[in-house]
Amino acid sequence: MKKILLVEDDPNLGLLLQDYLQIKGNFEVVLCTDGEEGLKAFGKQQFDICILDVMMPKKDGFTLGKEIRQSDPHVPIIFATAKSMMEDKASAYDLGGDDYITKPFRIEELLLRINALLKRVSSAQTVQEEEPKQFEIGDYIFDYTTQLVHFNGSQQKLSTKEAELLRLLCLKKNSVLTREEALIHIWHDDNYFNGRSMDVFLSKLRKYLKEDPKVEIINVHGKGYKLVVN
């Protein structure tokens, strides 16, 4: 049975979601009513997925998500909020969120998103188990498992999406990684907003790899990107 951490400060909505997901989804659901309580619960148990309300007392959902992501770079996170501003969506994905749902939403939709996300994670894990975990990038060593880039005795910690993007570039080293392929694989949607978010992550990766002149991430006009290692 998969275990869900549900952090929702509205007690009525929280209990409704908990009951529905346990009965209809056959999940074990741990319900917390604020961010601090949610962080304590996450530190004591292992969860397969987290659903975090954004607007909460004591600790908001984005702060909680960031702290969870620092502790576990891989656990799927869905942010739920009454807001629909683009800035909030940017924050959700930049903090390592895997999905974003805007209130009010149908509980059936949330269940579909949970199942789809868990299926993607399971499929990705199966594929990644067969792929290399360490990559040589010129004088850099990238360890995908620890999300660290090593260079001349120093190391740079990557966020989950930075690590995913660099892994895809490494797997296609000196070949084109299409923009659509990267967006679908990491963001699960190749819309304009996610494209802009990916551009930010590419800029960060270029900065991390700038010390070795043999390494470059280039734009391939109309197609995507290429990690060039001479």
For each residue, the residues with C-beta under 8 A, 3 or more apart:
1: 26 27 28
2: 27 28 48 49 118
3: 27 28 29 30 45 46 47 48
4: 21 27 28 29 30 47 48 49 50 51 114
5: 30 32 38 41 42 45 47 49 50 51
6: 14 17 18 21 29 30 31 32 51
7: 31 32 33 34 35 37 38 50 51 52 53 56 61 64
8: 13 14 17 31 32 33 51 53 56 80
9: 14 33 34 53 55 56 57
10: 13 14 53
11: 14 15 33
12: 15 16
13: 8 10 16 17
14: 6 8 9 10 11 17 18 31 33
15: 11 12 18 19 31
16: 12 13 19 20 107
17: 6 8 13 14 20 21 29 31 51 107 110
18: 6 14 15 21 22 29 31
19: 15 16 22 23
20: 16 17 23 24 25 107 111
21: 4 6 17 18 24 25 27 29 110 111 114
22: 18 19 25 26 27 28 29
23: 19 20 26
24: 20 21 111
25: 20 21 22 111 114 115
26: 1 22 23
27: 1 2 3 4 21 22 114
28: 1 2 3 4 22
29: 3 4 6 17 18 21 22
30: 3 4 5 6 41 45 47
31: 6 7 8 14 15 17 18
32: 5 6 7 8 37 38 40 41
33: 7 8 9 11 14 37
34: 7 9 37 38 56 57 58 59
35: 7 38 39 52 56 57 58 59 60 61 63 64
36: 39 40 58 59
37: 7 32 33 34 40 41 58
38: 5 7 32 34 35 41 42 50 52 59 64
39: 35 36 42 43 59 64 67 68
40: 32 36 37 43 44
41: 5 30 32 37 38 44 45
42: 5 38 39 45 47 50 68 71 72
43: 39 40 71
44: 40 41
45: 3 5 30 41 42
46: 3
47: 3 4 5 30 42 50 75
48: 2 3 4 75 76 118
49: 2 4 5 75 76 77 78 114 117 118
50: 4 5 7 38 42 47 65 68 75 76 77 78
51: 4 5 6 7 8 17 77 78 80 110 114
52: 7 35 38 61 64 65 68 77 78 79 80
53: 7 8 9 10 56 61 80 81
54: 60 61 62 79 80 81 83 88 92
55: 9 60 61 81 82 83
56: 7 8 9 34 35 53 59 60 61 64
57: 9 34 35
58: 34 35 36 37
59: 34 35 36 38 39 56 63 64
60: 35 54 55 56 63 64
61: 7 35 52 53 54 55 56 64 65 79 80 81
62: 54 65 66 79 91 92 95
63: 35 59 60 66 67
64: 7 35 38 39 52 56 59 60 61 67 68
65: 50 52 61 62 68 69 77 79 92 95 96 97
66: 62 63 69 70 95 96
67: 39 63 64 70 71
68: 39 42 50 52 64 65 71 72 75 77
69: 65 66 72 73 77 95 96 159 160
70: 66 67
71: 42 43 67 68
72: 42 68 69 75
73: 69 96 147 159 160 163
74: 121 160
75: 47 48 49 50 68 72
76: 48 49 50 98 99 117 118 121
77: 49 50 51 52 65 68 69 96 97 98 99
78: 49 50 51 52 97 98 99 100 101 110 113 114 117
79: 52 54 61 62 65 92 97 99 100 101
80: 8 51 52 53 54 61 100 101 102 103 105 110
81: 53 54 55 61 88 100 102 103
82: 55 102 103 104
83: 54 55 88 102
84: 88 102
85: 88 89
86: 89 90 193
87: 90 91
88: 54 81 83 84 85 91 92 100
89: 85 86 92 93 100 193
90: 86 87 93 94 193 197
91: 62 87 88 94 95
92: 54 62 65 79 88 89 95 97 100
93: 89 90 96 97 100 161 187 194 197
94: 90 91 197 200
95: 62 65 66 69 91 92
96: 65 66 69 73 77 93 159 160 161
97: 65 77 78 79 92 93 100
98: 76 77 78 117 188
99: 76 77 78 79 113 117 188
100: 78 79 80 81 88 89 92 93 97
101: 78 79 80 105 109 110 113
102: 80 81 82 83 84 105
103: 80 81 82
104: 82
105: 80 101 102 109 110
106: 109 110
107: 16 17 20 110 111
108: 111 112
109: 101 105 106 112 113
110: 17 21 51 78 80 101 105 106 107 113 114
111: 20 21 24 25 107 108 114 115
112: 108 109 115 116
113: 78 99 101 109 110 116 117
114: 4 21 25 27 49 51 78 110 111 117 118
115: 25 111 112 118 119
116: 112 113 119 120
117: 49 76 78 98 99 113 114 120 121
118: 2 48 49 76 114 115 121 122
119: 115 116 122 123
120: 116 117 123 124 188
121: 74 76 117 118 124 125
122: 118 119 125 126
123: 119 120 126 127
124: 120 121 127 128
125: 121 122 128 129
126: 122 123 129 130
127: 123 124 130 131
128: 124 125 131 144
129: 125 126
130: 126 127
131: 127 128 167 171
132: 135 144
133: 143 144 145
134: 141 142 143 144
135: 132 141 142 144 167 170 173
136: 140 141 142
137: 140 141 142 149 170 173 209 212 215 227 229
138: 209 212 214 215 229 230
139: 151 152 211 212 214 215
140: 136 137 149 150 151 209 212 215
141: 134 135 136 137 149 150 151
142: 134 135 136 137 148 149 150 166 167 170
143: 133 134 146 147 148 149 150
144: 128 132 133 134 135 147 163 166 167
145: 133
146: 143
147: 73 143 144 157 158 159 160 162 163
148: 142 143 155 156 157 158
149: 137 140 141 142 143 155 156 158 166 208 209
150: 140 141 142 143 153 154 155
151: 139 140 141 154 155 156 211 212
152: 139 211
153: 150
154: 150 151
155: 148 149 150 151
156: 148 149 151 208
157: 147 148
158: 147 148 149 162 163 166 208
159: 69 73 96 147 162 163 201
160: 69 73 74 96 147 163 164
161: 93 96 164 165 186 201
162: 147 158 159 165 166 201 204 205
163: 73 144 147 158 159 160 166 167
164: 160 161 167 168 185 186
165: 161 162 168 169 182 186 198 201 202 205
166: 142 144 149 158 162 163 169 170 205
167: 131 135 142 144 163 164 170 171
168: 164 165 171 172 177 181 182 185 186
169: 165 166 172 173 177 205 217 225 226 227
170: 135 137 142 166 167 173 227
171: 131 167 168
172: 168 169 175 176 177 226 227
173: 135 137 169 170 227 229
174: 226 227 228 229
175: 172 226
176: 172 220 223 224 225 226
177: 168 169 172 181 182 224 225 226 227
178: 181 182 223 224
179: 182 183 190 195 198 223 224 225
180: 183 184 190 224
181: 168 177 178 184 185 224
182: 165 168 177 178 179 185 186 198 224 225
183: 179 180 186 187 189 190 191 194 195 198
184: 180 181 187 188 189 190
185: 164 168 181 182 188
186: 161 164 165 168 182 183 198
187: 93 183 184 190 194 197 198
188: 98 99 120 184 185
189: 183 184 194
190: 179 180 183 184 187 194 195
191: 183 194 195
192: 195 196
193: 86 89 90 196 197
194: 93 183 187 189 190 191 197 198
195: 179 183 190 191 192 198 199
196: 192 193 199 200
197: 90 93 94 187 193 194 200 201
198: 165 179 182 183 186 187 194 195 201 202
199: 195 196 202 203
200: 94 196 197 203 204
201: 159 161 162 165 197 198 204 205
202: 165 198 199 205 206 217 225
203: 199 200 206 207
204: 162 200 201 207 208
205: 162 165 166 169 201 202 208 209 217
206: 202 203 209 210 216 217
207: 203 204 210
208: 149 156 158 204 205
209: 137 138 140 149 205 206 212 215 216 217
210: 206 207
211: 139 151 152
212: 137 138 139 140 151 209 215
213:
214: 138 139 229 230
215: 137 138 139 140 209 212 227 228 229
216: 206 209 227 228
217: 169 202 205 206 209 225 226 227 228
218: 225 226 228
219: 224 225
220: 176 223 224 225 226
221:
222:
223: 176 178 179 220
224: 176 177 178 179 180 181 182 219 220
225: 169 176 177 179 182 202 217 218 219 220
226: 169 172 174 175 176 177 217 218 220
227: 137 169 170 172 173 174 177 215 216 217
228: 174 215 216 217 218
229: 137 138 173 174 214 215
230: 138 214
